[in-house]
Amino acid sequence: MAEQFEVGDHVRWNSEVGHVSGVIIEKYTEDVDYHGYTHHCSPDDPQYAIKSDKTDHIALHKGGALTKAP
């Protein structure tokens, strides 16, 4: 099981443009439709909505793709 994060945690992930960091603004524990796609999640495998520090873009990622940022 991936590490669990909470709203307000500062995290980073690797994207196609390199490492990106941001703040978790929402935690999803049930399937969610986002930008036309169904993202599958559960209490044991949630997905997180993260607002990028640089662009204010919001991305959804599973915990396995995230690490805590300093």
Secondary structure, 3 states (H helix, E strand, C coil): CCCCCCCCCEEEEEECCEEEEEEEEEEECCCEEECCEEECCECCECEEEEEECCCCCEEEEEHHHCEECC
